[in-house]
Amino acid sequence: MRVCHFVASTGLGRGDAFVDLVNVLAEDMEIFLLCPKGSRFLLSLSDRITVLEYSSANTRLNPFLLLELYGLLRRVKPDIVHTHFAKATEIYHLLHRFVGVCHVATKHNPRKGKIFNRIEHVIAVSKGVAESISHPVEVIYNGIRPVTVARNAGNDIFRICAVGRLDKIKGLDTLIREVATLPFDYLLEIAGDGEERLPLQELIGSLNLQEKVKLLGFRTDIPQILADSDLQVISSLSEGFSLAMVEGIFYSELLISTDVAGANEILDKRLIISGRHIADKIIDIYADYQSYKNIFAETKKEFVKKLDIECTSKLYADCYKNYL
């Protein structure tokens, strides 16, 4: 089977949900990846994957882009074109009638993408995302290929971490304001980069939290950061199925989240934050840490195999066979 994955963005450099998936799928089928020239995730791809980079201006209705993509797809003759996110899905939907190759699309978040209502074969990364689509779709949770990490013991203070791009949708400003009210000593480390870095840095300064809240920037050692923390917090306003949450299932001692898609499907309700009352939940956890840790251990036990990319890739391969 020949499958061409199409991503119409240069990626985030970390946390690109499709990278581990295509790497594992390439072990059992012929995989092509169609993407903009110079995409950030290219160095993370398996040598088994044939990369098809395009150079035309990356806009949906650019006729030169459509012609370039048409030529690339006609050259490799895939059995399936699998698009990720709304932009690539819209572009290939325009080309589909001319290319005539089965279209599979993955919707990664519940917020946007009416185009998915017009695609027959859609895979949603959570039940919450599936509810944003007007017809029945498959649900396959995101997975990762875990690595072995040893926790460094001996924290002097309560270490809290958050992982993700610095974007307003991640609710990190609220998290910073909430931890400012904690009545015990702590260190909050935020791993990630993005356009909200300066506003968050200014917020930290205005609250005099320079010694308590650290912006770590882009990091490649996320598993170790999670393993060394006492608590991981997801403070997002919206999610599809957070890869930071999946990483937390494998590496974190304890994870709590706001009531967003994905988290409210796999975490025990006692690990879901009520509203935006993050500090209240952290205070409860600090007072009864071992009990909450035991609750999270049950989630780990249930989902650690299900969220391994080996399991996820098999579900995708089954969908491909059914669609064909």
C-alpha positions in Angstrom: 0.0 0.0 0.0 1.3 3.5 -0.9 0.0 6.3 1.3 0.9 10.0 0.9 0.5 12.1 4.0 0.0 15.8 3.3 0.7 18.5 5.8 0.4 22.1 4.6 2.4 23.7 7.4 6.0 23.8 8.4 5.2 22.4 11.8 6.0 23.3 15.3 9.4 21.6 15.6 8.0 19.5 18.5 4.7 17.9 19.2 3.7 17.3 15.5 1.2 14.6 16.0 1.8 12.9 12.6 5.6 12.4 12.8 5.7 9.3 15.0 2.7 7.9 13.1 4.3 8.1 9.7 7.6 6.8 11.0 5.9 3.6 12.3 3.6 3.2 9.3 6.7 3.3 7.1 7.8 0.1 8.6 5.0 -1.8 7.0 3.9 0.2 3.9 5.3 2.7 1.5 4.9 6.2 2.9 5.3 9.6 1.3 5.1 12.9 3.1 4.0 15.9 1.1 4.9 19.2 2.9 6.2 22.8 2.4 9.9 23.1 1.6 12.1 23.4 4.7 9.5 22.1 7.2 10.7 21.9 10.8 9.9 18.3 11.3 11.9 16.8 8.4 14.9 15.9 10.6 12.6 13.8 12.8 11.4 11.6 9.9 12.5 8.0 9.3 14.8 7.3 6.3 12.1 5.0 5.0 9.8 7.9 4.2 10.0 9.6 0.8 9.7 13.4 1.3 8.0 15.4 -1.4 8.7 19.1 -0.7 6.8 21.8 -2.6 7.9 25.4 -3.1 4.9 27.3 -4.4 3.2 29.9 -2.2 1.4 28.0 0.5 -2.1 29.4 0.0 -5.3 27.4 -0.6 -6.4 28.9 -3.9 -2.9 29.4 -5.4 -3.2 27.8 -8.9 0.6 27.3 -9.1 0.5 25.4 -5.8 -2.4 23.2 -7.1 -0.5 22.4 -10.3 2.7 21.6 -8.4 0.9 19.3 -6.0 -1.0 17.6 -8.8 2.3 16.9 -10.6 3.8 15.4 -7.4 0.8 13.2 -6.7 0.6 12.0 -10.3 4.3 11.1 -10.1 4.1 8.9 -7.0 0.6 7.4 -7.7 -0.5 6.8 -4.0 -3.4 4.5 -3.1 -4.4 7.0 -0.4 -3.8 10.7 0.3 -4.0 11.3 4.0 -4.3 15.0 4.9 -3.7 16.4 8.4 -5.4 19.6 9.6 -7.9 21.9 7.8 -5.6 23.6 5.3 -4.2 20.5 3.7 -7.6 18.9 3.7 -9.1 21.9 1.9 -6.3 21.9 -0.7 -6.5 18.2 -1.5 -10.3 18.4 -1.6 -9.9 20.8 -4.5 -7.5 18.4 -6.2 -9.4 15.2 -5.4 -11.6 15.2 -8.5 -8.5 15.5 -10.7 -6.2 13.1 -8.9 -9.0 10.6 -8.2 -7.2 9.0 -5.2 -9.0 8.0 -2.0 -8.9 10.9 0.5 -8.5 10.3 4.3 -8.4 13.3 6.6 -7.5 13.6 10.3 -9.0 16.4 12.3 -6.8 17.3 15.2 -8.8 19.9 17.1 -12.5 20.8 17.6 -12.3 24.5 16.9 -12.3 24.9 13.2 -12.5 23.0 9.9 -16.0 22.9 8.3 -14.2 21.2 5.4 -14.2 17.9 7.4 -18.0 17.8 7.1 -17.6 17.4 3.3 -15.0 14.6 3.5 -16.2 11.0 3.6 -13.3 9.3 5.4 -12.4 11.3 8.5 -10.5 10.3 11.6 -10.8 12.4 14.8 -8.2 12.4 17.5 -10.7 12.3 20.3 -14.4 12.0 20.9 -14.6 15.7 21.5 -13.2 16.4 18.1 -15.6 13.9 16.5 -18.5 15.8 18.0 -17.5 18.8 15.9 -18.0 16.9 12.6 -21.5 16.5 11.2 -21.3 12.8 10.2 -20.0 9.7 12.0 -16.2 9.3 11.9 -13.5 7.1 13.3 -11.8 8.1 16.6 -8.2 7.2 17.0 -6.2 8.8 19.9 -2.8 10.3 19.3 0.1 8.1 20.3 3.8 8.5 20.8 6.9 6.2 20.7 8.0 6.3 24.4 11.6 6.4 25.5 13.1 5.2 28.8 13.6 8.0 31.4 14.8 7.7 35.0 13.4 10.3 37.5 16.0 12.4 39.2 15.1 12.2 42.9 15.5 14.8 45.5 13.3 17.8 44.7 13.7 20.5 47.4 10.5 22.2 46.5 7.2 21.2 44.8 8.0 21.2 41.0 5.1 22.0 38.6 5.5 21.9 34.8 3.5 22.8 31.8 4.4 21.8 28.2 3.2 23.3 25.0 3.5 26.2 22.5 3.2 29.7 24.1 -0.2 30.5 22.6 -3.3 32.1 24.2 -5.3 28.8 23.7 -3.0 27.1 26.2 -4.2 29.2 29.1 -0.7 29.7 30.5 -1.5 33.3 31.6 -4.2 31.9 33.9 -1.9 29.2 35.1 0.7 31.8 36.1 -1.8 34.0 37.9 -3.2 30.9 39.7 0.2 29.6 41.0 0.9 33.1 42.3 -1.7 32.5 45.0 -0.3 29.1 46.2 0.5 29.2 49.9 3.6 26.9 49.7 6.9 27.0 48.0 7.0 25.8 44.4 8.7 26.1 41.1 6.7 26.3 37.8 8.6 25.4 34.7 7.0 26.1 31.3 8.6 24.3 28.3 7.8 25.6 24.9 8.0 28.7 22.7 5.7 30.9 20.7 4.3 34.4 20.2 3.0 34.7 23.8 6.5 34.5 25.3 7.0 38.2 25.8 3.5 38.8 27.3 4.0 35.9 29.7 7.5 37.1 30.6 6.0 40.5 31.4 3.2 38.9 33.5 5.8 37.0 35.5 7.6 40.2 36.1 4.5 42.1 37.2 3.7 39.4 39.7 7.3 39.3 41.0 7.5 35.6 40.1 10.9 35.6 38.5 12.2 33.1 41.0 9.1 30.9 41.0 8.1 30.7 37.3 10.6 29.9 34.6 10.0 29.9 30.8 12.4 27.2 29.5 11.9 27.9 25.8 12.0 25.1 23.2 13.3 21.9 24.7 14.1 18.5 23.3 14.2 16.8 26.8 10.5 16.9 27.6 10.4 13.3 28.9 13.0 14.2 31.5 11.4 17.4 32.5 8.1 15.6 33.0 9.7 12.8 35.0 11.5 15.2 37.3 8.4 17.2 38.1 6.0 16.5 40.9 2.9 17.7 38.9 2.1 18.4 35.3 -0.7 20.9 34.6 -2.6 21.3 31.3 -4.3 24.6 31.5 -5.7 24.8 27.9 -8.9 26.5 26.9 -9.3 23.9 24.1 -7.6 20.8 22.9 -8.1 18.0 20.4 -6.0 15.3 22.1 -2.9 16.9 23.7 0.4 15.3 22.9 1.7 16.8 26.2 -1.0 14.8 27.9 0.1 11.6 26.1 3.6 12.3 27.2 2.4 12.8 30.7 0.8 9.4 30.7 4.2 7.9 30.0 6.5 10.1 32.0 4.7 12.3 34.6 4.3 11.4 38.3 0.9 13.1 38.3 -1.1 15.0 35.7 -4.2 17.3 36.0 -6.0 19.1 33.2 -8.7 21.6 32.5 -12.0 20.1 31.1 -10.9 19.8 27.5 -11.4 17.1 24.8 -9.1 14.1 25.3 -8.3 14.8 29.0 -12.0 14.5 30.0 -12.1 11.2 28.1 -9.2 9.4 29.7 -8.4 11.1 33.1 -10.2 10.3 36.2 -12.7 13.1 37.0 -10.8 13.9 40.2 -7.9 14.9 38.0 -10.0 17.4 36.0 -9.8 21.0 37.1 -13.1 22.7 37.9 -13.5 25.8 35.7 -10.3 27.8 35.8 -9.7 27.1 39.5 -6.2 25.7 39.0 -4.8 26.8 42.3 -7.6 25.1 44.3 -6.8 21.8 42.6 -3.1 22.2 43.2 -3.6 23.0 46.8 -5.8 19.8 47.2 -3.1 17.7 45.5 -0.3 19.2 47.7 -2.2 18.3 50.8 -2.9 14.7 49.7 -0.3 14.0 47.1 0.0 10.2 47.4 -3.7 9.7 47.0 -3.8 11.7 43.8 -0.7 10.0 42.5 -2.4 6.6 43.1 -5.5 7.8 41.1 -3.2 8.8 38.2 -1.4 5.5 38.4 -4.6 3.7 37.5 -5.0 5.9 34.4 -1.4 5.1 33.4 -2.1 1.4 33.8 -5.2 1.6 31.6 -3.8 3.8 28.8 -0.1 3.3 28.5 -0.4 0.5 25.9 -3.3 2.2 24.1 -1.3 5.4 23.6 1.8 3.7 22.3 2.2 4.6 18.6 2.5 0.9 17.7 -1.1 0.4 18.7 -2.2 3.7 17.1 -0.6 2.9 13.8 -2.3 -0.5 13.6 -5.7 1.3 13.9 -4.8 3.7 11.1 -3.7 0.8 8.9 -7.0 -1.0 9.5 -8.8 2.2 8.5 -6.8 2.4 5.3 -7.8 -1.2 4.4 -11.5 -0.5 5.1 -11.5 2.7 3.1 -9.9 1.0 0.0 
